[in-house]
Each structure stands twice: as C-alpha cells, then as structure tokens.
Amino acid sequence: MTEQSDLFGAPPQPLRGRHYVRPRGYAGTPGRGPAGAACRTCRHLARVECAKTYLKCGLARERWTGGRASDVLAGSPACQFWEAPS
C-alpha cells in the first residue's frame, strides 16, 4: 500500500465542503456544448430571486426544488442545449 491510496488501494477522493450538494439542475451534460461557451452565456439561464439569487436552468424547470441540488453553476461548460442570447 502506498501513501497515495486508501486501505483498499483506491486513490484518495477529493475532500468536499461539509455541506456540499452535487448540482443536478442541468438540462444536459455540461461540456457537450460549443467550445468556450459557459452556462452564464446561455439564454436558458434563469435567475430566481428569493432571499438570495439562485441560478437555475430554464429547460429543467420541472426539476427545480427549494434547495441547492437544482442550482447550476454559471462558470460550468455549456451543455448540448446551449443557445445564444437573443
């Protein structure tokens, strides 16, 4: 066993914050859209304003929840449903 592996020989997993929730609010798979495009430049990016402003994908509206699981990250690579703003 090396220092770079755990008890079972698997590589160590990156540490996440204590309250990390994997974002699942994307309509498609991030990174399958045009090269160099990000969610922040898509016309489907919705800003939901409550106590704070939350970024959501308008194409995934049926999956929106009141939590962070349905949020998207503005800097993530564009998905295959990316469209230029009109």
C-alpha positions in Angstrom: 0.0 0.0 0.0 1.3 3.4 -0.9 0.8 6.8 0.7 -1.4 7.8 -2.3 -4.0 5.1 -1.7 -6.6 4.1 1.0 -6.9 0.9 2.8 -8.3 -0.9 -0.2 -5.7 0.5 -2.7 -8.1 3.1 -4.2 -6.9 6.6 -4.9 -8.0 9.2 -2.4 -11.2 11.2 -3.1 -11.0 15.0 -3.2 -12.4 16.5 0.0 -15.6 18.4 -0.4 -17.1 21.0 1.9 -19.3 19.8 4.7 -22.5 20.9 3.1 -21.6 20.1 -0.5 -24.5 19.2 -2.7 -23.8 18.0 -6.2 -25.6 20.3 -8.7 -28.2 18.3 -10.6 -30.1 21.2 -12.2 -28.6 21.0 -15.7 -30.8 20.1 -18.7 -28.0 18.3 -20.4 -24.5 17.1 -19.7 -22.1 20.1 -19.1 -19.2 20.2 -21.6 -21.1 18.9 -24.6 -21.9 22.3 -26.0 -19.9 24.7 -28.1 -16.2 25.1 -27.1 -15.6 28.1 -24.9 -19.3 28.6 -24.0 -20.5 28.6 -20.4 -23.9 28.5 -18.7 -23.6 32.2 -18.0 -23.9 33.0 -21.7 -26.9 30.8 -22.4 -30.4 32.2 -22.9 -31.9 29.5 -20.7 -30.1 30.6 -17.6 -32.8 31.8 -15.1 -32.2 33.9 -12.0 -34.6 33.1 -9.2 -34.7 35.8 -6.6 -35.7 34.9 -3.1 -33.6 36.0 -0.1 -30.7 35.5 -2.4 -30.4 35.0 -6.2 -30.2 31.4 -7.4 -29.1 30.3 -10.8 -31.3 27.7 -12.5 -31.6 26.2 -16.0 -34.9 27.2 -17.5 -35.1 23.9 -19.5 -35.1 21.9 -16.3 -37.9 23.9 -14.6 -39.8 20.7 -13.7 -36.9 19.6 -11.6 -36.5 22.8 -9.6 -36.5 22.4 -5.9 -36.1 24.8 -3.0 -32.6 23.6 -2.4 -29.1 23.8 -3.9 -29.5 20.5 -5.8 -31.3 22.1 -8.7 -28.9 25.0 -9.0 -26.4 25.4 -11.8 -23.0 27.0 -11.8 -22.6 30.0 -14.1 -19.0 29.1 -15.0 -19.7 25.4 -15.9 -19.2 24.5 -19.6 -22.2 24.7 -21.8 -24.4 21.6 -22.4 -25.8 20.4 -25.7 -28.9 22.6 -25.3 -26.9 25.8 -25.1 -28.4 28.7 -27.2 -27.0 32.2 -27.7 -29.0 35.0 -26.0 -31.4 36.8 -28.3 
